[in-house]
Amino acid sequence: MGNVSPQTFQGKPVLAAVDLSKKTLPCLKYGCEIAAKLGQPLILAHVVVPAMYPVAFGAVPLGAVTLEEEARAAAETSLAEDVKRLGEEGVNCRGLVEVGTPAYRLVEMVRENGVDLVIMGTHGATGLGHVLLGSTAERVVRHCPCPVLTVKVGQAVVS
C-alpha cells in the first residue's frame, strides 16, 4: 500500500456531509482540518429528505411540495451561515443542498463535483435497528468512487 500525501489529492474538494445539527459537528471539524491540511476546498453537503405522505387513490396533498421547498430554503440558509462563519475563519468552503435519498444524492454530489474524499457521520447502529433502517454511511461507502471517512456521531460534541 502506498503512502497517502497531499500530492495524492490534486485540487479536488473534500466533502463533509452534515445534517445541520450539533451531532454532526465532528464531521464539520474533521472536514475543515483535513481540507486545510490537504490545501483543498471544502464542500458542506446536506440532503433534504422529500416529504412522504400516504395517499389515497394517488392524490398528492397540496402541502407536500411547500414543506419540501421550506425545508430546502431553511437548509440553504443554515449552510450559508456556516459557510460565512468558516470563511471568516479562513476556510475555503461552499455549501450544497440537494433533495432526495441521502445516500444516493451524496454519491451523485461526489461525482458531480469531482470530490476526492468524503467525511460523514455514522451512528453505529447494529442488529435489528441497522437491518430495519439501513445505513446511509454504509451505502455511501459501498457506492462512492472515492475514500469515505466515517466519524461516529451523536455521543459527544467535539469543541
C-alpha positions in Angstrom: 0.0 0.0 0.0 1.4 3.4 -1.0 1.7 6.5 1.1 -1.1 9.0 1.1 0.1 12.5 0.9 -1.3 15.9 0.0 0.0 15.2 -3.6 -2.4 12.3 -3.7 -5.3 14.8 -3.7 -4.7 17.3 -6.6 -7.0 20.2 -6.1 -10.2 18.2 -5.7 -12.6 19.2 -2.9 -13.3 17.4 0.3 -17.0 16.9 1.0 -18.3 16.9 4.6 -21.9 15.6 4.8 -23.8 17.4 7.6 -27.3 17.2 8.8 -27.3 20.8 10.3 -27.5 19.6 13.9 -24.8 19.7 16.6 -24.3 16.0 16.4 -22.5 16.3 13.1 -20.1 19.0 14.3 -17.3 16.4 14.5 -17.7 15.9 10.7 -17.5 19.6 10.1 -14.4 19.8 12.3 -12.6 16.9 10.6 -13.7 18.3 7.2 -12.2 21.7 8.0 -9.0 20.3 9.3 -8.4 17.7 6.6 -9.3 20.1 3.8 -6.9 22.7 5.2 -4.1 20.2 5.6 -4.6 19.0 2.0 -4.9 22.6 0.7 -8.3 21.6 -0.8 -11.6 23.4 -0.8 -14.4 22.0 1.4 -17.9 21.3 0.4 -20.6 21.2 3.1 -23.3 18.9 1.8 -26.8 18.5 3.1 -29.6 16.4 1.6 -33.2 17.2 2.4 -35.3 14.1 2.5 -38.5 14.6 0.5 -41.8 14.6 2.4 -43.5 11.3 2.0 -47.2 11.0 2.7 -49.5 8.0 2.4 -52.1 9.0 -0.1 -55.4 7.5 -1.1 -56.1 6.9 -4.7 -52.9 8.6 -5.9 -53.9 12.1 -4.7 -50.9 14.1 -3.5 -51.5 16.5 -0.6 -51.0 20.1 -1.8 -48.8 20.9 1.2 -46.1 18.3 0.4 -44.2 20.5 -2.2 -44.4 23.5 0.0 -42.9 21.6 3.0 -40.1 20.4 0.9 -39.4 23.9 -0.5 -39.4 25.3 3.0 -37.0 22.6 4.3 -34.6 23.2 1.4 -34.7 27.0 2.0 -34.1 26.5 5.7 -31.2 24.2 4.9 -29.7 26.6 2.4 -29.9 29.5 5.0 -28.3 27.4 7.7 -25.5 26.2 5.4 -24.9 29.8 4.2 -24.4 30.9 7.8 -21.9 28.1 8.3 -20.0 28.9 5.1 -19.9 32.6 6.0 -18.6 31.8 9.5 -16.0 29.3 8.3 -14.9 31.7 5.5 -14.3 34.3 8.2 -12.1 31.7 9.9 -10.1 31.3 6.7 -11.7 28.0 5.5 -12.2 27.8 1.7 -15.7 26.3 1.5 -19.1 26.3 -0.1 -22.4 24.7 0.7 -24.6 22.4 -1.4 -28.2 21.4 -0.6 -29.9 18.7 -2.6 -33.3 16.9 -2.3 -33.6 13.1 -2.4 -32.5 9.9 -0.8 -29.4 11.0 1.3 -27.0 8.1 0.3 -27.7 8.3 -3.4 -27.7 12.1 -3.6 -24.4 12.3 -1.7 -22.8 9.8 -4.1 -24.2 11.9 -7.0 -22.8 15.1 -5.4 -19.4 13.4 -5.1 -19.4 12.5 -8.8 -20.8 15.9 -10.0 -18.2 17.8 -8.0 -15.1 15.7 -8.6 -14.7 15.1 -4.8 -11.6 13.2 -3.6 -12.7 12.4 0.0 -16.0 12.2 1.8 -16.3 12.8 5.6 -19.6 11.7 7.1 -21.1 10.7 10.4 -22.3 7.3 11.4 -24.5 6.4 14.3 -23.0 2.9 14.7 -26.4 1.1 14.7 -26.2 -2.6 14.9 -28.6 -5.5 15.0 -32.3 -5.1 14.2 -32.0 -1.2 14.1 -29.4 -1.5 11.4 -31.4 -4.1 9.4 -34.6 -2.1 9.6 -33.3 1.3 9.0 -30.2 0.6 6.9 -27.2 2.8 7.0 -26.7 5.9 4.9 -22.9 5.8 5.6 -22.8 2.1 4.6 -24.5 2.9 1.3 -22.2 5.8 0.6 -19.1 3.7 1.3 -20.4 0.9 -0.9 -21.2 3.2 -3.9 -18.8 6.1 -3.6 -16.0 6.4 -6.1 -13.6 7.9 -3.6 -12.5 7.2 0.0 -15.0 7.8 2.8 -14.0 8.7 6.3 -16.8 7.9 8.8 -16.9 9.6 12.1 -19.0 8.3 15.0 -21.5 11.0 15.9 -24.2 11.5 18.4 -22.5 10.7 21.6 -20.5 13.8 22.3 -19.9 17.1 20.6 -16.2 17.9 19.8 -15.4 21.5 20.5 
